[in-house]
């Protein structure tokens, strides 16, 4: 198992997630001061169980009936290919029930590999997995559950069903208790040989123990106040990412360089990995980016141990764009949120220098209102951290590097008008690296 490949896969998925509140599950009400100054409850309050009762959360598998998707069933993907070539598709001509099945087939000869969906679950979760599998031609197809720990190390493989060669739809069902150290698992269809394997009607029944920190945050989040993050479709994932970074910090207490931020920072592990390995890994850098994070989530993470074991020479902070999307707070409020993050970092790591990255341009048109707000926030930060009054904190803005002469965003660098691709990360890294080296004493 290539664990780095799994980490990159999940990191890539996490880049496109945006935190939302859901209507089910345990939530608290938060007092939030709106722009009018009126304090209001942003979500309805429900109570967690008493502390002598372990709260639980449903184990969620998405699109087990393969009804959603076009060419490929949504939520499913090829996880690894160890030999030959594989094609994953949504087959609307051969299925057990409904209108489609998942089809995994070899391409141009024998192959070996897996298609899978990741599911959140903790150690001790009791899960019943069931469904239907079939195969054709000269292959062996195995359905299995593969648990992973916090650092994405696999914890064995639990087979739940198998077929081989030309086989009709065959049911499988198994009750599983997740082993110690489990933080998530994959439902996996493995193919070995030449032919095709099909999967349909997959269901999961069960609940998983829930960390009490996992509560959906309110929609309205004051940029200067800490709130945990939350991915609606994967309720445990955000906190598990935070815990994984905590473990990285414990294992690398002498790390001299830390990157802290949102999806653009997390993207150094995916689209920008080549540039990370070239410019920053040799400096001993650690990456603590989580997609969709606002200033609120950075504050929460710092206050919940993100930097506790560390005293780096430099911390690179890149956050703020996700505070813009809802439009609930003025630019000055978002600026205050970034300042609050800087102040919190200085409390935890008083000897560290801080490099603050200006918010990247977003929205393709230079006339989009987001552009003016980003310029306003970056301007406020640039004036505050100009290197004269607070010498340990410096602000840099590379936004113009991603713009065309007419002010439009270069889609060759930021394909979605926000996140860099490999070319974009090269521009980012080549401009950032000299400043990083200069600020690291």
N, C-alpha and C positions, 0 to 999 in steps of 0.2 A: 504493500500500500504506500503510495506517494503522499505523505501527509502534507507536504508543501503545496501539492496540487489541490488538496481538499481545502486548505486554508485560503488559497487564492480564489477558489471557487466561491467559498462563503463570503470572502471579502468583497468579491465582485457583486454578489447578490446584495450585500449590505449597503453598497453604494447607492442603490436605487430605492432603498426603503426610506420612508418619511414617517416619523412617529405620529400616531393618532390615538385618541382615546377610543375605547370600544365600550359598548353598552353592557356587556356581560363581564363577570369576574369581579373581584373585590376592588373597590375604589374608595378613596377618601375625598372629601370636599376640601378645596383649598380657597383661602381668602385671597382674592386678587384685586389690586387697585387698578381700575381702568383709566383711560385717558381723561375721563371726566372727574376722576378722584373718588368715585363711588366704589365702596367695597362691596363685592358681590361674590356669591358662591358660584364657581365655574362649573362644577359637576355635582351631581347628587351624591350624598354620602351613604355608603353601606359599611357594615362592620366586618372586619376580619374575625375569624374564630378566636376564642380565648387563647392565651399563650401556652396553655397546656394541651392544645389541640393543634396538630400539624395541618395547615391549610393545604389544599390540593388544587390542581388545575387540570382541565381536560387535555388529553394527548390528542393533538390535532394533525390529521393527514389531509392534504388538500387534493382534490381532483383524482380521487382513487378510482372513480368510474370512467376516467379519461374523456369525459364529455366536453371539457373545456380545452381550447387550443385549436390551432390551425394545422400547420405541418407537424408540430410536436406537441404532445400533451403539456399544458401549462403545469409548472412546479416540478416537472421531471426533467432530468438531463443526464448526459453521459458523464459518469464520475471518473472512470479510468479505462484505458485501453492498454493492455499489456502485450498484445500480439495482433497483427493484422489491422484491419479497418472495420469500424462499426458504423451503422446508420441507425439513428433513433427517429421514429416517426409515429404519427397518430393514424392508425389504420381504421378506416370507416367501412371496410368491406368484410372484415373478419373480427368478430367480437363475441363475448359471451352474453352480454346484456347491454341495454342501452344502444348507443349508436357508434361506439368506437372502442378501440383497445390500444394499448401501448405495444409497439412493435420494435424489437431490437434485432437487427440482422447483420450478418457478416457481409462484407463487400469485397468481392474479388478473391475469394478463398477463405480458408479457415481463419478464425479470429478468436480473441478472448478479451472480455472486458465487462463493464457493468453500467447499467443505468440505475438511477436512484433518486429518492427524494429525502431531504433532511427533515427531521422532526425533533422538536424540543422535548426533553424528558430528563428527569434527575434520577440518580441512583435510588433503587427501591421501587420505582414506578412499576405497576403491574399492568401489562398491556396484552390484549388479545388481538392478534393480527390474522386476517383471513382474506381470501380472494380466490382467483382462478388463474391458472397458468397453462399454456400449451406450447408445443414446439413443432418444428417441421425440418425435414432433411436430416443431416448428420450432426446433431448438436446435443449438448447437455445444457439444460436450463435449470438454474437454482434460484429460488427466492429465499432471501435471508434477511436477518436483522443484524446490523453492525453498530454497536455502541462506540462512542468516542468520549475521551475525557476532556478536561478543560483546555488542554493544549492540542487538541485534535489528534491525539494518539489513539489508534484503534484498540478496542478492548475485546478481542476475539470476534468470531462470526457465529451467529446462531441460525442454522438452516431451519426453514419452516415449510418448504415444499420443493419438489423437483420433478422434472420430466425429461425425456430424452428422445431423440430421433423424431419420427412422425407420431405425435401424441395429440389426442383430442383434449379439450378443456378438462382440467383436473383441479379439484378443489384443494385448498390448503387452509389449515387453521392451527394456531398454536398460542398458548398462554406463556408469557415471558415475564420474568422479573428482572428489571435492569440491574446489572452487576454494580458493585462498588465503583466509585469514581465517574460514573456515567453523567454526562452533561447534555448529550444529544445522541441521536442514532439515525441511521439511514435505513429505509426500506429499499432493498436492492434486488434487482434482477440481473443475474450473471449468466452470460452466454459463453460457451466454449465449444468450438467446432465450426462447421460450415452449415448455414441455414438461418432460421429465424426463431425467436422466442416471443411470446405474447403474454401480456399481463392485463387483467381486467378485474373490476369489482373489488378493489382492495379496500379494506376497512380496518380501522384501529378503534378499539374500545378500551377505555381505561383512563386513569388519572395519574398525575405525577405530583410528588411533594413540591410545594411552592415556597420559594424564599419570600419572606414577608416584605422585602424591599421591592418586590415586583408589583407595583400598582400603576395602572395607567395614569399618566399625568394629565392635568387639565389641558384643554385646548388653548386657553389663554395663559401664557407663561411670561411673567415679568422677567425681562432680560437680566436683572440684577439678583434674582432669587434662584436657589438651586432646585432643580427637579430631575428625577431620574428619567432616563430615556425609555422608550417602549416601542417595539415593533408589533403591530396588531396581529400579523399572521404568525409570528414566532415570539410568543410572549416572554420566553426565557433568554432570548438571544442577546439582547442589549446588555443585561446584567452579566451574562456569561462572558461577553467580550471584555467588560470592565474587570471581571475577576481574572481573565486570562492575562490582561495587562498587569494586574497586580502581581501575578505570579512571575511575569517577566521582570518586573522591578525587583522582586525578592531574589531572583537568580542573578541579577546584574546590578547590585547596589552601587557599583563604581561607574556605571554608565555615564560618560561625559556629555552626551547630547541626547535630548529628548524632543520628539515632535509630538505636539498635542493639538488635536483639532477634529475636524469633521470629515466628510467623505473625500475631500481633496487630499487631506493628509493620509487617510486610510488608503487612498489610491496609490501611494508609493509601493504598496504590496502587490498591486495588480498592474494597471496600465503604466505605472512609473517604476516598476521593479528594476528594470535595467539601469535606469538613472540612479535609483537608490543604491544599488550595488556598486555603481561607479563612483558616486560622489559622497555618499553619507555612511554607508556600511563600514568603509575603512576607518571612519572616525569613531566607530563604536556606538552609532546612533540606535535608539529604540523608537519604534513608531507606536503611538497611542491614539491613532485616529479612529473615530467611529462615525459612520455615515449617518446623516440627519441631525447630528448634535448641534444644539444652539449653545449660546453662552450659559444657559441654565444647566445643561447637562455637563459642561466642563466644570462649572462650580460644584455640582453634585459629586462628580468623580473626584475632584481634588479633596473635597471634604470627607470623602469616603475612601481615602487611602491611596489614590492614584500615584502620589509622589512621596509617600511616607518613608520609603527606604532609600530615597534618592537625594543626592546633592550634586546635580550635574553642573558642568561649567556653563552650559547654555541650554535654554528651553525655547523651542520655536513654537509660537502660538499662532494658529490660523483658524479663526472662528468668526461668525457673525452673519454670513449670508443666509443661513436657515432662519434667523430671527426676522427676516424681511418678509417671508412669504405671505403671512396672514395680514400684515399691515395694521396690527393692533397697537404698535408702539412707534413713537417718533424716532427719528434718527438719533437724537440726543440720548434717548433711553437705551437704544442698542449700543451706542458708544459707551454709556455707563456700564452696560453689561460686560463689554470687553475689558473696560478698566477694572471692574470687579474681579474678573478672572486674573488679571495681572496682579492685583493686590493679594488675591488668595495664593497665587504662586509664590509671591514674595514672602508671605507668612510661612509657607511650608519649606521654601528653599531660599533663605535670605542671602546666601552666598552666590546664587546662580544669576547669570545674566539672562535677559529675556529679549528675544527678537520677535516682534509682532508683525505679521504679514497682513498687508491690506487686503480687503475683500476683493476677490476677482470680479471683473465685469460679468454681468449676466444679462440675458435678453438680447436677442440679435441686433435689434435696432438701437442706434445711439440715442434716439428720442424717447425710448421707454422710460417711464418714471423711476424704475428700479435703478437706472444708471445714475440719475441725479442723487438718489438717496445714498448709493454706494460712494459717490464722490464726496458727499457731505460727511458721511461717517469716517471715511479715510482721511479727509481734511482735518476733522476734529482730532483724530488720533495722531496725525502727523504733527500738528501744532503742539500737542501735549507731550509727545515723546520725540522731541527734536534733537535729543542728545545733549542738551545744555543743562536742564534742571534735574533730570533723573538719568544719570549717566549709565546706570545698569540696564536700562530699557531703551530699545531702539525700534523705530517703526520703518518699514520699507514697503513700497507699493510697486509691484511689477505688472499691474493691470494693463498698461498701455502696450506691453510686449505682445499681448494677445489680440490686438486690434488692427484692423486694416486702416489705410489712410483716411477713409471716410468715417471712421469711428465704429463701423460694424465689427462684430466679433469674427475672427478668422475661424471658420469651421474646419480648417485643416489642423488647427491646434486645440480648439474646444468644440468638438462635434455637436454636443448638445447645448452649446452656448453657456457652459459653466465648467464641466469637468474636462481636464486635459486628457488627450490621448498620449501615446508615446512621444510624438513630436512636441506636444505641449509641455509634457514633463521635462523634456530636454531643455526647452526654453526656460522653464521655471528653475530647474536644477542648476543650469549653467550661470544664471543670474544670482541664485540664492547661495551657492556654494562659496563664492569669495567673501560674502558678508559673514557667513557662518564661520569660516576659518579666521576671519579678522576678529570676531567677537569671542572666540574660544581662547582664553589666556593660556 
